[in-house]
Structures are given as structure tokens and as C-alpha cells.
Amino acid sequence: MTQLEKMHCQGCGAPLPLKRKNGRLQCEFCGMTYLASAEPVRTGEGVICQQCDFINPTTAQFCVSCGEALYRTCPICDAKNERGINYCSVCGVLIGEDIRQDAADQLGSVKLRLLAQNVFYLPGCGTVVTAIIELGELKKGDTLHCSHAGSIGTKKFTVSSIEKARKIITKASAGETIGLLFSDAGPTDFQRGDLLFN
């Protein structure tokens, strides 16, 4: 991580201040402005909060001044990730601020929501997606919308088969990790971190 006490102005060489204004660092000598890091910055004293600039103890998970989370926890592997990143540094799943949830909410009340973990294309069969059911109950034959990270539009696919623990099942509920076969999907229709919903 960036050590702010080691940062110097590229214009005049003066050390940059620890205090940020409006998400920016400004050289006190020549006035040159830099974007501040979006990650929790560690200094010799602790971790600087991105919300209020308070210097927290290095063991803090939340800012002791304003309560803002200093890190993001991955929903799949529970890895601790720096704020401001979009994908988990351990498993690659999307963890950033996500416009896909807004897209799902705009379609009305979402009764079923899944998060894609892995995707496999089987020529002649379709695409298999392993996913965690976050909300609702899924049944064979259900039609699901798929929303990619950074994409507002969605595509529809029909669940051809559901598998759990190497057994074919007809339905699955929230909290379960399952495999889904989509016979009508191609090799690029799904990707890790996709939101599936109806």
C-alpha cells in the first residue's frame, strides 16, 4: 500500500501532506493537486479512513471516528479487500459498488437472486454455472435474467437442470450452492460474478 509519508510532489519535490481535501492531495508549496488513493492508506501510525481522514489503529476494521468500513469482505471467500476495488483479489468475484443490483431492482420486486461463482461451457450441452442462491427458491424450468458487471441490460435464460452434490434436483433454496445447466446459453453469455435473478 502507498505510504503517504514517502509521497513527494512531482512538480516541486516537496513532501505531500497526510490531510486530504475532497478526495485530493494538494502540494502546500506549488499547489499541484493529486487524486488521493481509493484504498485504505497505511501510514506508520495506522490506516487512514477514506470518509473522514481519521488515522485508525492498524488492526481496525471500521473507522473509530465515523464508523465507515475500512475494508470490503468478499461474499464468496471472506477475503479482506481494500475499499475502492471492484473484484476480490483472492477469488475474482465482483465486490465493488454494483449497478447490477439497481438493474434488478428496477424490474420490480426480485423474488430470486443468485451470484455466479464459476462458469463452464460444454459444447453440445450448453453452459454450466455454479452459483449461490442469495434469495428465494429456484426450480427447473425457471427463466432467469443475467446481468454482467458494469452492464445495465440483461439477457434471459432458462434453467435446464439443477445439480447439488452430484445429484440432479428439481428445486433449491436460499443459502445453497448449486450447479445450473443452461442449454440455451453460449460460451460468453455468463461470467464469474454475474447476478442472476427473476
Backbone hydrogen bonds, N-H to C=O, Kabsch-Sander energy under -0.5 kcal/mol:
donor,donor_aa,acceptor,acceptor_aa,energy
4,L,2,T,-0.8
6,K,3,Q,-1.8
7,M,4,L,-1.5
9,C,14,A,-3.3
13,G,9,C,-1.4
16,L,7,M,-2.2
21,K,24,R,-2.5
24,R,21,K,-1.2
25,L,34,Y,-3.2
27,C,32,M,-2.9
31,G,27,C,-1.1
34,Y,25,L,-3.3
36,A,23,G,-2.6
41,V,39,E,-0.6
41,V,48,I,-0.7
43,T,46,G,-3.4
47,V,56,N,-1.9
48,I,41,V,-2.9
49,C,54,F,-2.5
53,D,49,C,-1.6
56,N,47,V,-3.3
56,N,54,F,-0.8
60,A,57,P,-1.9
63,C,68,E,-3.0
67,G,63,C,-1.4
70,L,61,Q,-2.8
71,Y,61,Q,-0.7
72,R,81,N,-3.1
74,C,79,A,-2.3
78,D,74,C,-1.4
81,N,72,R,-3.3
81,N,79,A,-0.6
83,R,70,L,-0.8
85,I,82,E,-1.0
88,C,93,V,-2.8
92,G,88,C,-1.1
95,I,86,N,-3.5
96,G,86,N,-2.0
99,I,97,E,-0.6
101,Q,98,D,-0.7
102,D,98,D,-0.6
103,A,99,I,-1.8
104,A,100,R,-2.1
105,D,101,Q,-2.5
106,Q,102,D,-1.9
107,L,103,A,-0.6
107,L,104,A,-0.9
108,G,105,D,-1.4
110,V,108,G,-0.5
111,K,109,S,-0.5
113,R,135,L,-2.2
114,L,196,L,-3.3
115,L,132,I,-2.1
116,A,114,L,-0.5
116,A,194,D,-2.7
117,Q,130,T,-3.6
118,N,130,T,-1.1
120,F,128,V,-2.8
122,L,120,F,-0.5
122,L,126,G,-3.3
125,C,122,L,-2.5
126,G,122,L,-2.5
127,T,182,F,-2.2
128,V,120,F,-3.4
129,V,180,L,-2.5
130,T,118,N,-2.4
131,A,178,I,-2.5
132,I,115,L,-1.8
133,I,176,E,-2.5
134,E,113,R,-2.5
134,E,132,I,-0.8
135,L,113,R,-1.7
138,L,172,A,-3.1
140,K,170,T,-2.3
141,G,159,V,-2.2
142,D,139,K,-2.1
144,L,142,D,-0.5
144,L,157,F,-3.2
145,H,197,F,-3.6
146,C,155,K,-2.6
147,S,195,L,-2.4
151,S,148,H,-1.9
155,K,146,C,-1.6
157,F,144,L,-2.4
159,V,142,D,-2.8
160,S,158,T,-0.6
160,S,181,L,-3.0
161,S,181,L,-1.1
162,I,169,I,-0.7
163,E,179,G,-2.7
164,K,167,K,-2.6
167,K,164,K,-1.2
169,I,162,I,-2.5
172,A,138,L,-2.2
174,A,136,G,-1.0
175,G,133,I,-3.7
176,E,173,S,-1.8
178,I,131,A,-2.7
178,I,176,E,-0.5
179,G,163,E,-2.9
180,L,129,V,-2.6
181,L,161,S,-2.4
182,F,127,T,-2.9
182,F,180,L,-0.5
183,S,181,L,-0.6
185,A,182,F,-1.3
189,D,186,G,-1.0
193,G,116,A,-2.4
194,D,191,Q,-1.8
195,L,147,S,-2.2
196,L,114,L,-2.6
196,L,194,D,-0.6
197,F,145,H,-2.1
198,N,112,L,-1.6
